[in-house]
Amino acid sequence: MTSTFLKRRHVLVAFATASAVLALSACGGADDEKAGADGLRKIQVALDWTPNTNHTGLYVAQSKGFFKAHGLEVEIVQPGDADPGALVAADKIPFAISAQEALTQARAEGAPLVSVAAVIQHNTSGFASPKDRNLTRPAQYAGKTYGGYGGAIEEPLLKSIVQADGGDASTIKTVNVGDADFFAATKKGIDVEWIFYGWTGIEAELRDEPVNIQYVKDYNPALDFYTPILITNEKRISQDPELVKAFVAAASEGYGYAAKNPADAASILLAAAPDLDKDLVTRSQEWLSPRYQDDAARWGEQKPEVWTTFSQWLFDNKVLSTQVDAAKAYTNDYLP
């Protein structure tokens, strides 16, 4: 298991084509959500990538019976090459893990997606480099090589923090490395990549290959956006609010447990995904658990200004061609 799984969040198609959605119609839909003999409503939630500590709360809710206590039998699925947000937008599945930038781009294209909870309260992503490159601030990226993977947000994000630090972003060379592993890429001419410290940074510690990281939120308040988030669609909210309420309540209990019991939560994730590296999951969970809720009054809370300022930043930086009504992109109404 490498660090590459987190990259996919930034290359997700904001609003997938109908053919991509239809190709994955087997992932379910409203017609498949029938109560079994035990009275539990069977539903699915899609991950944004392979299981990792961003998802632990869902596995805890499944393992500890929190979903069951709220009348649900939840299958956690991986949607393959399709954008889980597109599946939710088409109502093929009711819930998925996504990110604020993907949802905002999708809404700009007309997708009826809504965020119902922030999985992690503050943005833990940043631009990282091997420590021996001595890149301790964004201005020093000038003249260096950035390893990207084709996301619409990457270039403006990189440019924004370099300029905020007084650097010249025009001299940075960008190379598309696709899903190349961070550690392999930085041994082959790449100086900087965009990572999430809670996984790749922890992996670097375990490999004794330390990194310097500049968190994007430290250079512009608008970049403290929510990633990842738990999403549904407008139809579910208007026609099936009790399902949304039950699912979010159980997820909240799962993440609350993971926040307080990182060791046990890591064991639950490893039992569900035994191919993951035990040391990486354990250390990552220790690092991430206190960051789920962080300084918020409750897990999942989303602040209006985070949605407003980041949506405006996306528009100002031409990631969006049309402005999005940020107030319609999220809701706290279903948090317990």
C-alpha positions as CSV (number, residue, x, y, z in Angstrom):
1,M,0.0,0.0,0.0
2,T,1.5,3.3,-1.1
3,S,0.7,6.9,-0.7
4,T,-0.9,7.2,-4.1
5,F,-4.5,6.5,-3.1
6,L,-5.0,10.0,-1.9
7,K,-4.1,11.5,-5.2
8,R,-7.3,10.4,-6.8
9,R,-9.4,12.9,-4.9
10,H,-7.9,15.7,-7.0
11,V,-8.4,14.1,-10.4
12,L,-12.0,13.1,-10.0
13,V,-14.2,14.3,-12.8
14,A,-16.5,16.8,-11.2
15,F,-19.6,15.6,-13.0
16,A,-19.1,12.3,-14.8
17,T,-20.8,11.4,-18.1
18,A,-24.0,9.4,-18.1
19,S,-22.2,6.4,-19.6
20,A,-19.8,6.3,-16.7
21,V,-22.7,6.4,-14.3
22,L,-24.7,3.7,-16.2
23,A,-21.6,1.5,-16.3
24,L,-21.6,1.3,-12.6
25,S,-25.4,1.0,-12.1
26,A,-24.7,-2.3,-10.4
27,C,-23.5,-0.2,-7.4
28,G,-27.2,0.1,-6.5
29,G,-30.0,2.6,-6.4
30,A,-33.2,3.4,-4.7
31,D,-34.8,0.2,-5.9
32,D,-32.2,-1.9,-4.1
33,E,-32.7,-0.2,-0.7
34,K,-35.3,-2.6,0.7
35,A,-35.5,-3.7,4.3
36,G,-34.4,-7.2,4.9
37,A,-36.0,-9.8,7.2
38,D,-34.3,-8.2,10.1
39,G,-36.0,-4.9,9.3
40,L,-32.7,-3.1,8.5
41,R,-32.7,-0.9,5.4
42,K,-29.9,-2.0,3.1
43,I,-27.8,0.9,1.6
44,Q,-24.3,1.6,0.3
45,V,-21.7,4.3,0.8
46,A,-18.9,4.7,-1.7
47,L,-15.3,5.6,-0.7
48,D,-13.3,8.0,-2.7
49,W,-10.5,5.5,-2.9
50,T,-9.1,2.4,-1.2
51,P,-9.8,2.2,2.6
52,N,-7.7,4.5,4.7
53,T,-7.9,6.4,8.0
54,N,-10.1,9.1,6.4
55,H,-12.7,6.3,6.3
56,T,-12.2,4.7,9.7
57,G,-15.4,6.1,11.2
58,L,-17.5,4.3,8.7
59,Y,-15.9,1.0,9.4
60,V,-16.3,1.6,13.1
61,A,-20.0,2.4,12.7
62,Q,-20.3,-0.8,10.8
63,S,-18.3,-3.0,13.2
64,K,-19.7,-1.5,16.4
65,G,-23.3,-1.8,15.3
66,F,-24.0,2.0,15.1
67,F,-25.5,1.7,11.7
68,K,-27.6,-1.2,12.8
69,A,-28.8,0.8,15.8
70,H,-30.1,3.4,13.4
71,G,-32.0,0.8,11.3
72,L,-29.4,0.5,8.6
73,E,-27.3,-2.3,7.0
74,V,-24.5,-0.4,5.3
75,E,-22.2,-1.8,2.6
76,I,-19.0,0.2,2.2
77,V,-18.0,0.0,-1.5
78,Q,-15.2,1.2,-3.7
79,P,-16.5,2.5,-7.1
80,G,-13.5,1.7,-9.2
81,D,-12.7,4.3,-11.9
82,A,-16.0,6.3,-11.6
83,D,-16.4,9.4,-9.5
84,P,-18.4,8.4,-6.4
85,G,-19.9,11.9,-6.6
86,A,-21.4,11.1,-10.0
87,L,-23.0,8.0,-8.6
88,V,-24.6,10.0,-5.8
89,A,-25.7,12.8,-8.2
90,A,-27.4,10.1,-10.3
91,D,-28.9,8.6,-7.1
92,K,-27.3,5.3,-7.8
93,I,-26.1,5.3,-4.2
94,P,-27.2,7.6,-1.4
95,F,-23.9,8.5,0.2
96,A,-20.2,8.8,-0.6
97,I,-16.9,10.3,0.5
98,S,-15.8,13.2,-1.6
99,A,-14.0,16.6,-1.1
100,Q,-15.1,20.2,-1.1
101,E,-13.3,21.1,-4.3
102,A,-14.9,18.1,-6.2
103,L,-18.4,18.9,-4.9
104,T,-18.1,22.6,-5.7
105,Q,-16.9,21.8,-9.2
106,A,-19.7,19.3,-9.7
107,R,-22.3,21.8,-8.5
108,A,-21.0,24.4,-11.0
109,E,-21.8,21.8,-13.7
110,G,-25.3,21.3,-12.3
111,A,-24.8,18.2,-10.1
112,P,-27.3,18.2,-7.1
113,L,-24.7,17.2,-4.5
114,V,-24.7,18.3,-0.9
115,S,-22.2,17.9,1.8
116,V,-23.7,16.7,5.1
117,A,-20.6,16.4,7.2
118,A,-16.9,17.4,7.3
119,V,-14.9,14.2,8.0
120,I,-11.9,16.3,9.1
121,Q,-12.3,19.8,10.4
122,H,-9.2,21.4,8.9
123,N,-7.3,20.8,5.7
124,T,-4.3,18.5,6.4
125,S,-2.9,18.7,2.8
126,G,0.2,20.5,1.8
127,F,3.1,20.6,-0.6
128,A,5.9,18.3,0.5
129,S,9.5,17.6,-0.4
130,P,12.2,15.3,0.9
131,K,13.9,17.0,3.7
132,D,17.3,16.9,2.0
133,R,15.9,19.4,-0.7
134,N,15.8,22.0,2.1
135,L,12.6,23.5,0.8
136,T,11.1,25.0,4.0
137,R,8.8,27.7,2.5
138,P,6.8,28.0,-0.8
139,A,9.0,30.8,-2.2
140,Q,11.8,28.3,-2.5
141,Y,9.8,26.2,-5.0
142,A,10.9,28.7,-7.7
143,G,13.0,26.8,-10.3
144,K,12.0,23.4,-8.8
145,T,10.0,20.6,-10.4
146,Y,6.5,19.9,-9.2
147,G,5.0,16.4,-9.7
148,G,1.3,16.8,-10.5
149,Y,-1.5,14.5,-11.6
150,G,-3.8,16.6,-13.7
151,G,-6.2,18.1,-11.2
152,A,-7.8,21.4,-12.1
153,I,-7.0,22.9,-8.7
154,E,-3.3,22.0,-8.5
155,E,-1.7,24.8,-10.5
156,P,-3.7,27.6,-8.9
157,L,-3.2,26.1,-5.5
158,L,0.6,25.9,-6.0
159,K,0.7,29.4,-7.5
160,S,-1.4,30.9,-4.7
161,I,0.9,29.7,-1.8
162,V,4.1,30.5,-3.7
163,Q,2.9,34.1,-4.4
164,A,1.6,34.5,-0.8
165,D,5.2,33.7,0.3
166,G,6.7,36.2,-2.1
167,G,8.0,33.7,-4.6
168,D,7.9,33.5,-8.4
169,A,5.6,30.6,-9.4
170,S,6.2,31.1,-13.1
171,T,9.6,29.4,-12.8
172,I,8.2,26.1,-11.4
173,K,8.3,23.2,-13.8
174,T,5.3,20.9,-13.7
175,V,5.5,17.3,-14.7
176,N,2.5,15.0,-14.7
177,V,3.4,11.9,-12.7
178,G,0.0,10.3,-12.7
179,D,-0.3,7.9,-9.8
180,A,3.4,7.5,-9.3
181,D,4.4,6.9,-5.7
182,F,5.6,10.1,-3.9
183,F,8.8,8.4,-2.8
184,A,9.6,7.0,-6.2
185,A,8.8,10.2,-8.0
186,T,11.0,12.3,-5.7
187,K,13.9,10.0,-6.4
188,K,13.5,10.6,-10.2
189,G,13.7,14.4,-10.5
190,I,10.5,15.6,-8.7
191,D,11.1,18.0,-5.9
192,V,7.6,18.7,-4.6
193,E,4.2,17.0,-4.5
194,W,0.8,17.7,-3.0
195,I,0.2,15.2,-0.2
196,F,-1.9,14.6,2.9
197,Y,0.4,14.4,5.9
198,G,-1.9,12.0,7.7
199,W,-0.9,9.3,5.3
200,T,2.1,10.1,3.1
201,G,3.8,12.2,5.8
202,I,3.3,9.4,8.3
203,E,4.6,6.9,5.8
204,A,7.7,9.1,5.3
205,E,8.3,8.9,9.0
206,L,8.1,5.1,9.1
207,R,10.4,4.8,6.1
208,D,12.9,7.2,7.7
209,E,12.6,9.4,4.7
210,P,11.3,12.6,6.4
211,V,9.7,15.4,4.5
212,N,9.2,19.2,4.8
213,I,5.6,20.2,4.3
214,Q,4.0,23.6,3.8
215,Y,0.3,23.3,4.6
216,V,-1.9,25.2,2.1
217,K,-4.2,26.6,4.9
218,D,-1.2,28.4,6.4
219,Y,-0.8,30.7,3.4
220,N,-4.4,31.6,2.6
221,P,-7.4,31.2,5.0
222,A,-9.6,30.4,1.9
223,L,-7.6,27.2,1.4
224,D,-8.6,25.6,4.7
225,F,-11.4,23.8,2.9
226,Y,-13.0,20.5,3.9
227,T,-11.4,17.4,2.6
228,P,-12.8,14.8,2.8
229,I,-16.5,15.3,3.3
230,L,-19.6,13.0,3.4
231,I,-22.0,13.7,0.6
232,T,-25.6,12.9,-0.5
233,N,-27.9,14.6,-3.1
234,E,-30.8,17.0,-3.0
235,K,-33.3,14.4,-3.8
236,R,-32.4,12.4,-0.7
237,I,-32.6,15.4,1.5
238,S,-36.0,16.5,0.2
239,Q,-37.6,13.0,-0.1
240,D,-35.7,10.8,2.3
241,P,-34.6,13.0,5.2
242,E,-34.9,10.2,7.8
243,L,-32.4,8.1,5.9
244,V,-29.9,11.1,5.8
245,K,-30.5,11.7,9.5
246,A,-29.9,8.1,10.5
247,F,-26.8,7.6,8.3
248,V,-25.2,10.8,9.5
249,A,-26.0,10.1,13.1
250,A,-24.4,6.6,12.9
251,A,-21.3,8.0,11.0
252,S,-21.0,10.7,13.7
253,E,-20.9,8.0,16.4
254,G,-18.3,6.0,14.4
255,Y,-16.0,9.0,14.0
256,G,-16.6,10.0,17.6
257,Y,-15.4,6.6,18.7
258,A,-12.4,6.6,16.4
259,A,-11.5,10.0,17.8
260,K,-11.4,8.7,21.3
261,N,-10.1,5.2,20.6
262,P,-7.5,5.4,17.9
263,A,-5.8,2.0,18.6
264,D,-9.1,0.1,18.5
265,A,-10.3,2.1,15.5
266,A,-7.1,1.2,13.7
267,S,-7.7,-2.5,14.5
268,I,-11.2,-2.3,13.1
269,L,-9.9,-0.7,9.8
270,L,-7.2,-3.3,9.5
271,A,-9.7,-6.1,10.0
272,A,-11.8,-4.7,7.2
273,A,-8.8,-4.0,4.9
274,P,-6.1,-6.5,6.0
275,D,-3.9,-5.6,3.0
276,L,-3.1,-2.2,4.6
277,D,0.2,-1.8,6.4
278,K,-0.4,-2.2,10.1
279,D,2.2,0.3,11.3
280,L,1.1,2.9,8.8
281,V,-2.6,2.5,9.8
282,T,-1.8,2.6,13.5
283,R,0.4,5.7,13.3
284,S,-1.9,7.4,10.9
285,Q,-4.9,6.8,13.1
286,E,-3.0,8.2,16.1
287,W,-2.2,11.4,14.2
288,L,-5.6,11.8,12.6
289,S,-8.0,10.9,15.4
290,P,-7.8,14.2,17.2
291,R,-8.2,16.1,13.9
292,Y,-11.6,14.7,13.0
293,Q,-13.4,17.1,15.3
294,D,-10.5,19.4,16.3
295,D,-11.8,22.8,17.5
296,A,-15.4,22.3,16.2
297,A,-18.3,22.1,18.6
298,R,-19.2,18.7,17.2
299,W,-17.9,16.2,14.6
300,G,-18.9,17.1,11.1
301,E,-19.7,20.8,11.6
302,Q,-19.3,23.0,8.5
303,K,-18.8,26.7,8.7
304,P,-20.5,29.0,6.1
305,E,-17.3,31.0,5.6
306,V,-15.3,28.0,4.6
307,W,-17.8,27.2,1.8
308,T,-18.1,30.8,0.8
309,T,-14.5,31.8,0.7
310,F,-13.3,28.7,-1.0
311,S,-16.0,28.8,-3.7
312,Q,-15.0,32.4,-4.4
313,W,-11.3,31.4,-4.5
314,L,-12.2,28.7,-7.1
315,F,-14.1,31.2,-9.2
316,D,-11.4,33.9,-8.9
317,N,-8.7,31.4,-10.0
318,K,-10.8,30.2,-13.0
319,V,-11.3,26.7,-11.7
320,L,-15.0,27.5,-11.9
321,S,-16.5,29.2,-14.9
322,T,-19.7,30.0,-13.0
323,Q,-20.1,31.0,-9.4
324,V,-21.7,28.5,-7.0
325,D,-24.3,29.3,-4.3
326,A,-22.2,28.0,-1.4
327,A,-25.1,28.0,1.0
328,K,-26.8,25.2,-1.1
329,A,-23.6,23.1,-1.2
330,Y,-23.7,21.9,2.4
331,T,-25.9,21.5,5.4
332,N,-25.4,20.9,9.1
333,D,-29.1,20.0,9.6
334,Y,-28.5,16.3,9.9
335,L,-25.7,16.3,12.4
336,P,-26.8,14.9,15.8
